[in-house]
Amino acid sequence: MSTATLYSPRTNDYVQAEHYRITGPATPSTAKLARDSVRAVLAVTRRPRLIDAARVCVSDAVAHVLPLMSGPVLTVDMSVHPSRVIISVGDACRDSRSSRRTMRREMDAEPVLRLLCRLTHAAGVTRTWNNGRIATQVWFELHNAGAVHG
């Protein structure tokens, strides 16, 4: 057995994050609303270098999710942390009992998600099932340092 001392009582930056949610109808025009909302949040939270990559990734995420949606509402969730931003785009009907996650290399095989994979630090697709409904969510993480994978 060994003991360790943490340098800080806060072990992650979740408590320092600012959380935002944007909802709209599950229609192609919501992609512009999502892009513009993400741009506004990143500008207000002083993350201007992430705006272009975030807008491209949100567009790709919406394009992937819309044809798979089981509900009428598209949701964009943003968590703005001190060193990173996590954005998820998906079906608002995510209350589920089981889920399946798609790994990054599987995402790279999807033409609409290839650019998203290259621009982000981390990314994934989650599909959840509940009472015959399937909800799809695409999430990605951008770091303040800029582009990561290529």
N, C-alpha and C positions, 0 to 999 in steps of 0.2 A: 504494500500500500504506500502511496505517496501523497503529498499535499502540494497544492499550488496556490499562488496568490494572483488574483487578477489585478491588472494595472488600473482598471476602472470598474466600478460596479455595473456600468452599462456595457453588456457584452455584444450588443448589436445596435444598429442605428435606426431600428424600426420605430422606437419611441420619439425620435427626432423627425420623423417623416411627416410630410404634409400629404393628405389624401384628397383626391378629387374624383368625382364620378360624373360622367356625361352620358345621358341617355337620349335615344332618338328612335324613330321608326326603322324597322328593318328594310330599308330601301336604299338603292344606290346613292341617292342624294345625301344620305347621312354620312357618307365618306368625307365629303367636304366639311360638314359640321365637325366631324371628329378631328380632321387635320387642323382646322382653324382653332378648335378648342385646345388641342395639344400645343399648338404654337403659342397661344395666349398664356397658358399655364407656364410653359417653359420660359417665356419672356418675363413674366411677372416674378418667377422664382429665380431669375438671373442665371439661366442655363442656355444662353443664346447659341453656343456651339453645338448643342444637341438638336436644335430645331429642325434642320434639314433632314437629318437621318430619322428623327422621330416621325416626321410627316410622311416620308416614303414608307417607313415600316407600318404606320397606321393604315395607309392606303392598301398595302399588300395584305395586312391582317383582315381588313374589312372585305376585300375581294375574296379572300379564302373562306371567311366565316359566313357571309351572306347566303350563298347557295345551300349551306348546310343547316341553316337556322330552323329551329322548331318553334320558336316563339316570335311574337310581333315586335319585340323591343331589342335594339342593339345597345350594349353598354360598353363604355370605355372607362376603365379605372386606371388612375395614375397614382403612384406613390413616389413622391419626390424626396429622396434621402440626401444627406449632405454630400455623398460621393457618387450617387447613382440615381437613375430614374427607372422605375418598373412600370410598364404599361401593359394592360391586358384589354383585348377586344373580344367581345363574345356575346352569346345569347344570354339574355337576362334571366332565363329559366335554369339557373345552375344548381338549384337545391336538389342534390342527387345522393344516391346511395352507393354507386360504384363508378369508377372512372378508369380511363385508359389514357396514358400519356404517350405522346409521340416524341421520339428522341430526335436530336438535332440532325443526324445524318439522314433520317427518314424525311425530315422537313426539306432538306436540300434537294430531295428527289421531286418535290412539288415545284413546278415552274414558278408559281406565283409567290412562293416563299423563299426562293434562292437569294434574292437581294436582301431580304430581311435577315437571313442567316449571316450574310457577309457584313452587314452594318452593325450587328448587335454583339454584345459581350456574351449574352446567354439568351436562349429562346426555347419555346416549347408550344405544343398544341395539346390541350386536354379535352377529351370527350367524356361526358358524363351521362349516365342513364338513370331515369327515374320514371316508373310507371309508363314505359313505352316511349318516353320522350328522350331525345338525344340533344344535348346542349354542347356546343363547341366553343372553345376559348383559345385564342392565340395570345401568348404573352411574350414579352421581350424585355431585356434589360440593357440600358445604355449607361456607360460610365462617363464621367466628366472629362476623362482624358481623351475622348474622341473614338475613332473607329478602332475596332479590335481585331476582327477576323477578316480574312480575305482569300 
